[in-house]
Amino acid sequence: MEVWDLVDATRQPLNKLHTRGEELSPDEFHVVVEIYTINADGRMLVTRRDANKTYPLLWESTGGSVHAGESSVEGAVRELAEETGIVVAASELRYLGERSKGKSFLDSYLFKSTKPIEINELTLQPGEVCDAKWVSCEELAEMNRTGQIVPPVWERYQVVWEELKAVGFR
């Protein structure tokens, strides 16, 4: 069971807990994180969603809801470790910004690895992630053209595209 802290429309804590799957009232929101992981060679990590999730078997970046008691960056560290097995310190994540997304606030982070990470070194979370790969800018764009990327995720890629390229995504 996943439990979240709730915030209001201005992201102020409501001091209320929420269980995933229950309906949120109009004045209740929660915090979600996404992590863009760039390997030492400039390629970005994409993970494939489990067949039983929404947007089944499509590709995206790592992310998920922040749990009750966690800060946004702590949630990002946990999600990256849970979904991929990549363990980082909060100080290794660069905050890219916040966007409002439906009933949530989405915080984006960047992890740029200084050492190569091989796919076979990853530990994928059953029920969440069923595959992973490193892709170049061109490969990611082609995956989108062929309908392999979760559509809202592709929209978010466009927002951070220049920042990703500035840190070496190629």
C-alpha positions in Angstrom: 0.0 0.0 0.0 1.4 3.4 -1.1 0.7 6.4 1.2 1.3 10.0 0.2 1.4 13.3 2.0 -1.2 15.7 0.5 -0.7 19.3 -0.4 -3.0 22.1 -1.6 -3.1 23.9 -4.9 -0.2 26.1 -3.8 1.8 23.1 -2.7 1.4 23.8 1.0 1.1 20.7 3.2 -2.4 19.7 4.2 -1.2 17.5 7.0 -3.3 14.7 5.6 -2.3 11.2 4.3 -3.7 9.6 1.2 -3.7 6.0 0.1 -3.0 5.4 -3.6 -6.1 4.4 -5.5 -8.5 6.5 -3.5 -10.1 9.5 -5.1 -8.6 12.9 -4.2 -10.9 15.8 -3.4 -10.7 18.9 -5.6 -8.4 20.7 -3.2 -6.0 17.8 -2.7 -2.8 17.2 -4.6 0.4 15.1 -4.3 4.0 15.2 -5.4 5.4 13.1 -8.2 9.0 12.9 -9.3 10.8 12.0 -12.6 14.5 11.3 -13.0 16.4 11.7 -16.3 19.5 9.6 -16.1 22.3 10.3 -18.5 25.1 7.8 -18.8 28.8 8.7 -19.0 28.7 8.2 -22.7 25.8 10.8 -23.2 23.0 8.3 -23.7 19.8 8.6 -21.6 18.2 5.7 -19.7 14.6 4.8 -20.7 12.6 2.1 -19.0 9.7 0.0 -20.4 6.5 0.0 -18.4 5.1 -3.3 -17.2 2.4 -4.9 -19.4 -0.1 -4.5 -16.5 0.3 -0.7 -16.1 -1.3 2.2 -18.0 0.5 2.8 -21.2 1.6 -0.9 -21.2 5.0 -1.7 -22.7 5.8 1.9 -23.7 9.0 3.6 -22.7 9.6 6.4 -20.3 12.0 7.8 -17.7 12.2 6.7 -14.1 9.6 8.2 -11.7 6.8 7.9 -9.3 4.9 9.3 -6.4 6.7 10.7 -3.3 5.8 8.7 -0.2 4.5 10.1 3.0 7.3 11.5 5.1 9.7 11.9 2.1 10.9 15.1 0.6 10.8 15.4 -3.2 14.5 14.6 -3.6 14.3 11.7 -1.2 11.4 10.3 -3.4 13.6 10.7 -6.5 16.5 8.9 -4.9 14.2 6.0 -3.8 12.4 5.8 -7.1 15.7 5.6 -9.1 16.9 2.8 -6.7 13.7 0.9 -6.7 13.0 0.9 -10.4 16.6 0.6 -11.7 18.9 -0.4 -8.9 20.9 2.8 -9.4 21.8 4.2 -6.0 22.7 7.8 -5.7 22.9 10.5 -3.0 20.5 13.4 -3.1 23.4 15.7 -3.8 24.0 13.8 -7.1 20.6 14.9 -8.4 20.1 18.2 -10.1 16.7 19.8 -9.7 15.3 20.8 -13.1 12.0 22.3 -11.9 8.3 21.8 -11.1 5.3 21.5 -13.3 1.7 21.1 -12.4 0.2 17.9 -13.8 -3.5 17.2 -13.0 -3.8 16.3 -9.4 0.0 16.4 -8.8 3.1 18.5 -8.8 5.8 17.0 -10.9 9.4 17.6 -9.9 12.0 16.8 -12.4 15.6 15.7 -11.6 18.7 14.9 -13.6 21.3 12.3 -12.7 24.5 12.5 -14.9 26.7 9.4 -14.2 30.4 10.0 -14.2 31.1 6.3 -14.8 29.6 4.0 -17.4 26.6 2.0 -16.2 25.8 -1.1 -18.2 22.2 -2.4 -18.7 23.1 -5.7 -17.1 24.1 -3.9 -13.9 20.5 -2.6 -13.4 18.0 -4.3 -11.2 14.5 -3.7 -12.6 11.5 -3.6 -10.3 9.0 -6.3 -11.1 5.5 -5.0 -11.8 6.8 -1.6 -12.7 9.6 -2.0 -15.2 10.1 -4.8 -17.7 13.1 -3.6 -19.7 15.6 -0.8 -19.9 18.0 0.6 -22.5 20.3 3.6 -23.1 19.3 5.8 -26.1 20.8 8.7 -28.0 18.8 11.8 -28.9 18.1 10.4 -32.4 17.0 7.0 -31.1 14.7 8.6 -28.6 13.1 10.8 -31.3 12.7 7.8 -33.5 11.0 5.8 -30.7 8.6 8.7 -30.3 7.9 8.8 -34.1 7.0 5.1 -34.0 4.7 5.4 -31.0 7.0 3.7 -28.4 7.2 6.6 -25.8 4.4 7.4 -23.3 2.9 10.5 -24.9 2.8 12.7 -21.8 6.4 11.7 -21.1 7.5 12.8 -24.6 5.8 16.2 -23.9 7.9 16.5 -20.8 11.1 15.5 -22.7 10.5 18.5 -24.9 10.5 20.9 -21.9 13.9 19.7 -20.6 15.5 18.8 -24.0 18.0 21.7 -24.1 19.0 21.1 -20.4 19.6 17.4 -21.1 21.7 18.3 -24.2 23.7 20.9 -22.1 24.9 18.1 -19.8 25.9 15.9 -22.6 22.8 14.0 -23.9 23.6 13.3 -27.5 
